[in-house]
Amino acid sequence: MELLVHRKGATRAFPGQPVIIPGSMGTSSFVLEGAPEAMFGSFGSSCHGAGRRMSRTRARHTIQGGHLRKVLEEQGISVQAGSMSGLAEEAPEAYKEITDVVGTVAAAGIARKVAQLTPVGIMKG
């Protein structure tokens, strides 16, 4: 059967190819390797990030950008932001826990973990 797969909100997870799943500003990102099982279980697709748990509007009203900047810099992460409200929209608290999401991708046999990357800098326009 021939299929056309549209990956809105997803990324390719073809066997042997890299799968990059970015974290949020203050969390790790992951490099995985697509697994053969992904072709049958998810049409060769994987998530492309943790996914939001808080809307942008709610994040702007809940999180103070200036405080977030201070917290990130205390963790050794350099921050450049056009606005503090824009920074707040992308706060780590606004996203699901990336290690849980990547763990689910690996447990489902879609991809295997290769590397965990730690953020050193953030640029938000």
ABEGO torsion letter per residue (X at the ends): XBBBBBBBGBBBBBBGBBBBBBBBAABBBBBBBBBAAAAAAAGGBBBAEAEBABBAAAAAAABBAAAAAAAAAAAGBBBBBABAAAAAAABAAABBBAAAAAAAAAAAGABBBABBBBBABBBBX
